[in-house]
């Protein structure tokens, strides 16, 4: 029992697509016998045939993929696990390097080199910096 023609007429009358036409399953026989526009209009008035609402497609995933909604207010959860440890370590190393420079034990060129190395993760701690400085004879001669 095909309702193709009735569905087509209803879609035309309701101003929507074929897939959006809903036909009451309990009234299939009555809808099948309706073959004129007037009969279909009557079934629409009675609510036996209706137009389903349009279904939207969420663009949330696409927005997230394109880099939107990723700023500070949208983030949940903590930072990467090792970040806090890294921040504490790099601050200590930089403080130590400044101290060496201010005590005139490091030349400014060496200071800049060591600072860049520290940023790259070359040193574990301030004492590791000291070992490196001694090994590479970067201490200023007195």
C-alpha positions as CSV (number, residue, x, y, z in Angstrom):
1,X,0.0,0.0,0.0
2,X,1.9,3.0,-1.4
3,X,1.1,6.5,-0.3
4,X,3.5,8.1,-2.7
5,X,1.0,10.3,-4.5
6,X,-0.7,11.4,-1.4
7,X,2.6,12.3,0.2
8,X,3.6,14.3,-2.9
9,X,0.3,16.2,-2.9
10,X,0.5,16.9,0.8
11,X,4.1,18.1,0.5
12,X,3.0,20.5,-2.3
13,X,0.1,21.8,-0.2
14,X,2.1,22.2,3.0
15,X,5.1,23.7,1.2
16,X,7.7,21.3,2.4
17,X,9.7,18.3,1.2
18,X,8.5,14.7,0.8
19,X,10.5,13.5,3.8
20,X,8.9,16.0,6.1
21,X,5.4,14.9,5.5
22,X,4.0,12.8,8.4
23,X,1.0,10.6,7.8
24,X,-0.8,9.1,10.8
25,X,-0.1,5.4,10.6
26,X,-3.5,4.5,12.0
27,X,-5.3,6.4,9.2
28,X,-3.3,4.8,6.3
29,X,-6.4,3.3,4.7
30,X,-8.3,6.6,4.8
31,X,-5.2,8.5,3.4
32,X,-4.8,5.9,0.7
33,X,-8.4,6.4,-0.5
34,X,-7.9,10.2,-0.7
35,X,-6.8,11.0,-4.2
36,X,-7.9,14.6,-4.7
37,X,-6.3,17.8,-3.4
38,X,-9.5,18.6,-1.6
39,X,-9.4,15.3,0.3
40,X,-5.8,15.8,1.2
41,X,-6.6,19.3,2.5
42,X,-9.3,17.9,4.7
43,X,-6.9,15.4,6.2
44,X,-4.4,18.2,6.8
45,X,-7.1,20.2,8.6
46,X,-8.0,17.2,10.7
47,X,-4.3,16.7,11.7
48,X,-4.0,13.2,10.0
49,X,-1.3,14.6,7.7
50,X,1.3,17.1,9.1
51,X,4.5,18.7,8.2
52,X,7.4,17.8,10.5
53,X,9.7,20.6,11.6
54,X,13.0,21.1,9.9
55,X,16.0,19.4,11.5
56,X,19.0,21.6,11.9
57,X,22.6,20.4,11.8
58,X,24.7,21.5,14.7
59,X,27.8,23.4,13.7
60,X,29.4,23.1,17.1
61,X,31.8,20.4,16.1
62,X,32.9,22.4,13.1
63,X,33.4,25.5,15.1
64,X,35.5,23.6,17.6
65,X,37.6,22.1,14.8
66,X,38.2,25.5,13.2
67,X,39.7,26.8,16.5
68,X,36.7,28.7,17.8
69,X,35.5,28.5,21.4
70,X,38.9,27.5,22.7
71,X,39.8,30.5,24.6
72,X,40.1,30.8,28.4
73,X,36.4,31.1,29.2
74,X,35.5,27.9,27.4
75,X,38.2,25.7,28.9
76,X,37.5,23.1,31.5
77,X,40.0,21.1,33.5
78,X,43.5,21.8,34.5
79,X,46.6,22.5,32.4
80,X,49.0,19.9,31.2
81,X,50.3,17.9,34.1
82,X,53.9,19.0,34.0
83,X,53.4,22.7,33.4
84,X,53.4,23.9,37.1
85,X,56.6,21.9,37.7
86,X,58.2,23.4,34.6
87,X,57.3,27.0,35.6
88,X,58.8,26.6,39.1
89,X,62.0,25.0,37.6
90,X,62.5,27.6,34.8
91,X,62.0,30.5,37.3
92,X,64.6,29.0,39.6
93,X,67.1,28.5,36.8
94,X,66.5,32.0,35.4
95,X,66.9,33.5,38.9
96,X,70.2,31.6,39.3
97,X,71.5,32.9,35.9
98,X,70.6,36.5,36.9
99,X,72.4,36.0,40.2
100,X,75.5,34.7,38.4
101,X,75.4,37.7,35.9
102,X,74.9,40.3,38.7
103,X,77.8,38.8,40.7
104,X,79.9,39.4,37.5
105,X,80.7,35.7,37.2
106,X,79.1,35.4,33.7
107,X,79.7,37.6,30.7
108,X,76.5,39.0,29.1
109,X,77.1,36.9,25.9
110,X,77.3,33.7,27.9
111,X,74.3,34.8,30.0
112,X,72.2,35.1,26.9
113,X,73.4,31.7,25.6
114,X,72.6,30.0,28.8
115,X,69.2,31.7,29.0
116,X,68.3,30.4,25.6
117,X,69.5,26.9,26.5
118,X,67.4,27.0,29.7
119,X,64.3,27.9,27.7
120,X,65.0,24.9,25.5
121,X,65.1,22.6,28.6
122,X,68.8,22.0,28.7
123,X,69.1,22.3,32.5
124,X,67.5,20.3,35.3
125,X,68.3,22.8,38.1
126,X,70.5,25.7,39.2
127,X,73.3,23.3,40.2
128,X,73.2,21.7,36.8
129,X,73.7,25.2,35.3
130,X,76.8,25.5,37.6
131,X,78.2,22.2,36.4
132,X,77.7,23.2,32.8
133,X,79.4,26.6,33.3
134,X,82.4,25.0,35.0
135,X,82.7,22.3,32.3
136,X,82.7,24.8,29.5
137,X,84.9,27.3,31.3
138,X,82.3,30.1,31.0
139,X,83.3,31.7,34.4
140,X,84.8,35.1,34.1
141,X,88.5,35.3,34.9
142,X,89.3,37.5,37.9
